[in-house]
Amino acid sequence: MTRISAVISQETQAQVAAYAKHLGIGKAALIEQALQYHLQVLREIPSEVMIPSRLVLDRASFEQVADRLARDEPPTDALRTLMQ
């Protein structure tokens, strides 16, 4: 067995504790399972279709996204197809 140390946010720590409690397992077991699932996904899904869990936008890109969200437009046909 190997010990791995990581610095995580308080929000992530709270989520780990809550899920571990809900599932009735220890935090180490939860993290082990999560890593196993993640590594399996990395093996099975091509990297070009992986979507990062966090997107970092520069100011201009953020403004474009915020503007599009504020428009309250219906989804395009392309988006509807993508989401099926």
Protein Blocks (a to p, Z undefined) as FASTA:
>chain_A
ZZddddddfklmmmmmmmmmmnopafklmmmmmmmmmmmmmmmpcfklpccfbdcddfkl
mmmmmmmmmnopacdfklmmmmZZ
